[in-house]
Amino acid sequence: MSHGITRTIFRWIHIVFAIPILGYIYSPFDKIPDYAFRTRFVFVPIMVLSGLWMWKGHLVRRLISKKVKPASAERAA
């Protein structure tokens, strides 16, 4: 999968999971307890992780690729 497609997928995940958070923020006070658990433990963590991946995912991919290449080179030798 190309980096452009991955970036588009993570961008849409980020947008879709931000919508319920906006609903939580702007909902009437009597409805907030209904959405609190899902917002705190599902929507916010997924949105934060997708945002971090879009921001610093290239560093994670670089660290993973550095760790994998020497191990495969040692096996071939």
DAWO-V777085 format. One record per pair of residues at least 24 apart in sequence whose ideal C-beta (glycine too) atoms are under 7 Angstrom apart, sorted by the first residue. I is the first residue (numbers start at 1). GAP is how many residues later the second one is. If there is no record, write none. Layout:
i->[I,I]
gap->[GAP,GAP]
This chain:
i->[7,10,10,10,11,13,13,14,14,14,14,17,17,17,18,21]
gap->[47,40,43,44,43,33,37,33,36,37,40,26,29,30,29,26]
